[in-house]
Amino acid sequence: MDHLHLRSNLTGPLDPDIPFTVYTVGTEEQQLLTRLEGFSANQLFLTFSGTGYFRLLGEDNRSLVTPGTLLYIPAGLPYECGPQGAEPWSVGYLTFVDRQEERSGSDHGDGGYGGCGGNKGLLANWGFGSTFFRAPLRNWSRLYDLLQRIWGHSGPNYDPWVTAELLFSFCLEIKKQLAADNERANAAVTGADRYPHSVVYRATRFLQDHLQRNLTVTELAAHVGYSPKQLTRLFRESLGTTPLQYMQRIRLQTAASLLEQQPSMAIRQAAAHVGMEPVYFTRLFRRLFGVTPSDFADGKKG
């Protein structure tokens, strides 16, 4: 791991259109540190090697921080940390200010570089707000690459737009890794694969959004990243029907709602709205509802 000495962006321009800004970035061998009033910006720490400890001030328990562990420490949170054992504790750090929170904080007279107000900023809505968290990460090399790039555009080479874009990518990578871990943990707890249920949900939502398209099972499966055989099996397990049968049903139900809500709509218009040929539409409609679309519409008019 290359040593990236501290770079800050205090002297750079503060463009009001940029939603968040990088304050400091770098890598170091972390020494014993106590912050009685916390840090003035939000902090992201990633352990690359060695072991350290971390403790929120006011709590008795110290927790070990092993390689591949991420710490998110919101601005103003008092804590202490330090190396544990003989090996140096090598960490990367990235601190940032969510500008929406900063503006809100200044409106309320709060001090500090970051400020904390009543409104959540963009990254705060992602979980990088006022709550501390720690998490193991599987692919820290990707984060280190982004850290290097942020460092390269900071300090004397400060580019506020590029660093903001890379910070967004850094947080997105963290969210992606945590989401993957949550899916694995849920499957382990239940003893069953819960992911297919979300696949079926995504597939049904996609079908709802594209009723007018004559999608094949192969096309639908490609959109959600499964084979046609797998997707059909999951539909049968979850909904008791095939993807094509499900699509036909929601098309017909949608057409029935249109005829009910718009009595003047022609049958061919309702069929076209859900992507079906009128004769085929009429046959399937009667099979599902027991009446023809015309009789259904006349009954609603009466």
HUVENDA-V867319 format. One record per residue. SS is DSSP state (a for helix, b for strand, c for the rest). PSI is psi in radians with two decimals (NA if undefined). OMEGA is omega in whole degrees, -180 to 180 (* if undefined). Layout:
SS & PSI & OMEGA
SS & PSI & OMEGA
//
This chain:
c & 2.21 & 178
c & 2.56 & 176
c & 2.12 & 179
c & 1.73 & -177
c & 2.72 & -175
c & 2.24 & 170
b & 2.43 & 179
b & 2.82 & -178
c & 0.63 & -179
c & -0.56 & -174
c & -0.05 & -178
c & 2.92 & 179
c & 2.51 & 177
c & 1.54 & -180
c & 2.14 & -177
c & -0.26 & -180
c & -0.20 & -179
c & 2.14 & -173
c & -0.42 & 179
b & 2.65 & -176
b & 2.55 & 175
b & 2.27 & 180
b & -1.07 & 179
b & 2.75 & 180
b & 2.58 & 178
b & -3.02 & 174
b & 2.73 & 179
b & 2.92 & 169
b & 1.88 & -172
c & 2.26 & 177
c & 3.08 & 177
c & 2.29 & -174
b & 2.30 & 175
b & 2.16 & 177
b & 1.74 & -176
c & -0.49 & 179
c & 0.29 & -179
c & -2.95 & 179
c & 2.74 & -174
c & -0.08 & 177
c & 2.90 & 177
b & 2.42 & -175
b & 2.40 & 172
b & 2.06 & 179
b & 2.38 & 177
b & 2.14 & 179
b & 2.16 & 179
b & -0.68 & 179
b & 2.85 & -177
c & -3.14 & -179
c & 2.48 & 176
b & -3.10 & 173
b & 2.76 & 180
b & 2.44 & 179
b & 2.27 & 171
b & 2.28 & -180
c & 2.37 & -175
c & -0.18 & 175
c & 2.59 & -176
c & -0.59 & -171
c & 2.30 & 170
c & 2.43 & 176
b & 2.42 & 179
b & 2.52 & 179
b & 1.89 & -175
c & 2.91 & -180
c & 2.45 & -178
c & 0.14 & -179
b & 2.35 & 176
b & 2.37 & 171
b & 2.25 & 171
b & 2.09 & -176
b & 1.91 & -178
c & 2.74 & -180
c & 2.43 & 175
c & 0.12 & -179
c & 2.02 & -179
c & 2.42 & -180
b & 2.97 & 171
b & 2.62 & 178
b & 2.87 & 179
b & 2.93 & -180
b & 2.70 & 179
c & 2.01 & -179
c & -3.10 & -174
c & -0.52 & -177
c & 2.41 & 177
c & 2.51 & 179
c & 1.75 & -176
b & 2.17 & -177
b & 2.69 & 168
b & 2.57 & -179
b & 2.57 & 179
b & 2.09 & -180
b & 2.54 & -175
b & 2.84 & 178
b & 2.20 & 173
b & 1.90 & -169
a & -0.54 & 178
a & -0.73 & 177
a & -0.64 & 179
a & -0.79 & 180
a & -0.72 & 179
a & -0.70 & 180
a & -0.71 & -179
a & -0.55 & 177
a & -0.51 & -178
c & 0.11 & 176
c & 0.27 & 180
c & 2.59 & 180
c & -3.02 & 176
c & 2.73 & -179
c & -0.66 & -175
c & -0.75 & -176
c & 2.69 & 176
c & 1.99 & -180
c & -2.90 & -177
c & -0.39 & -177
c & 2.44 & 177
c & 2.47 & 175
c & -3.14 & -176
c & -0.85 & -179
c & -0.49 & 177
a & -0.62 & 178
a & -0.27 & 177
a & -0.05 & -178
c & -0.10 & 178
c & 1.11 & -177
c & -2.09 & -173
c & 0.11 & -176
c & 2.20 & 177
c & 2.50 & 170
b & 2.76 & 173
b & 2.63 & -177
b & 2.50 & 173
b & 2.45 & 179
c & 2.44 & -176
c & -0.50 & -174
c & 1.27 & -179
a & -0.32 & 180
a & -0.64 & 177
a & -0.72 & 179
a & -0.65 & 178
a & -0.67 & 177
a & -0.78 & 178
a & -0.67 & 178
a & -0.78 & 178
a & -0.74 & -179
a & -0.69 & 176
a & -0.75 & 179
a & -0.70 & -179
a & -0.41 & 180
c & 0.30 & 179
c & 3.08 & 179
a & -2.21 & -177
a & -0.35 & -179
a & 0.48 & -170
c & 2.19 & 174
c & 1.80 & -173
a & -0.60 & -179
a & -0.75 & -179
a & -0.76 & -180
a & -0.63 & 177
a & -0.73 & 179
a & -0.73 & 180
a & -0.62 & 175
a & -0.74 & 177
a & -0.76 & 179
a & -0.65 & 179
a & -0.85 & -180
a & -0.62 & 178
a & -0.70 & 178
a & -0.70 & 177
a & -0.83 & -180
a & -0.71 & -179
a & -0.78 & -179
a & -0.69 & 179
a & -0.65 & 179
a & -0.72 & 179
a & -0.70 & 178
a & -0.68 & 179
a & -0.69 & 179
a & -0.72 & 178
a & -0.70 & -179
a & -0.71 & 179
a & -0.70 & 179
a & -0.66 & -180
a & -0.67 & -178
a & -0.75 & -176
a & -0.30 & -176
c & 0.22 & 179
c & 2.79 & -180
c & 1.89 & -180
c & -0.28 & -177
a & -0.71 & 179
a & -0.55 & 179
a & -0.67 & 177
a & -0.54 & 176
a & -0.79 & 178
a & -0.71 & 178
a & -0.79 & -180
a & -0.67 & 180
a & -0.75 & 180
a & -0.65 & 177
a & -0.69 & 178
a & -0.72 & 178
a & -0.70 & 178
a & -0.66 & -178
a & -0.30 & -174
c & 0.82 & -179
c & -0.56 & -174
c & -0.15 & -179
c & 2.41 & 177
c & 1.35 & -178
c & 2.45 & 172
c & 2.88 & 177
a & -0.64 & 179
a & -0.74 & 180
a & -0.77 & 179
a & -0.78 & -180
a & -0.68 & 179
a & -0.63 & -180
a & -0.54 & -178
a & 0.04 & 173
c & 0.47 & 178
c & 2.86 & 174
c & 2.71 & 178
a & -0.70 & -179
a & -0.78 & 179
a & -0.79 & -177
a & -0.73 & 178
a & -0.73 & 179
a & -0.75 & -179
a & -0.64 & 176
a & -0.75 & -180
a & -0.71 & -180
a & -0.69 & -174
a & -0.69 & -172
a & -0.13 & 180
c & 0.42 & -179
c & 2.97 & 177
c & 2.87 & 178
a & -0.74 & -179
a & -0.67 & 178
a & -0.68 & 178
a & -0.79 & -179
a & -0.74 & 178
a & -0.76 & -178
a & -0.80 & -178
a & -0.50 & 174
a & -0.83 & -178
a & -0.67 & 178
a & -0.67 & 178
a & -0.76 & 179
a & -0.70 & 178
a & -0.70 & 178
a & -0.69 & 178
a & -0.78 & -180
a & -0.54 & 180
a & -0.71 & -176
a & -0.42 & -179
c & 1.42 & -175
c & -0.42 & -178
c & -0.09 & -178
c & 2.34 & 178
c & 2.69 & -179
a & -0.72 & -180
a & -0.54 & 177
a & -0.74 & 179
a & -0.72 & 179
a & -0.76 & -180
a & -0.61 & -178
a & -0.57 & -179
c & 0.26 & 172
c & 0.58 & -178
c & 2.61 & 175
c & 2.40 & -170
a & -0.79 & -177
a & -0.80 & 179
a & -0.70 & 178
a & -0.79 & -178
a & -0.72 & -179
a & -0.80 & -179
a & -0.63 & 180
a & -0.78 & -179
a & -0.64 & 179
a & -0.67 & -177
a & -0.77 & -172
a & -0.17 & 178
c & 0.01 & 177
c & 2.81 & 176
c & 2.81 & 176
a & -0.64 & 180
a & -0.80 & 179
a & -0.66 & 178
a & -0.82 & -179
a & -0.70 & 179
a & -0.66 & 179
a & -0.63 & 179
a & -0.56 & 179
a & -0.65 & -179
c & NA & *
//
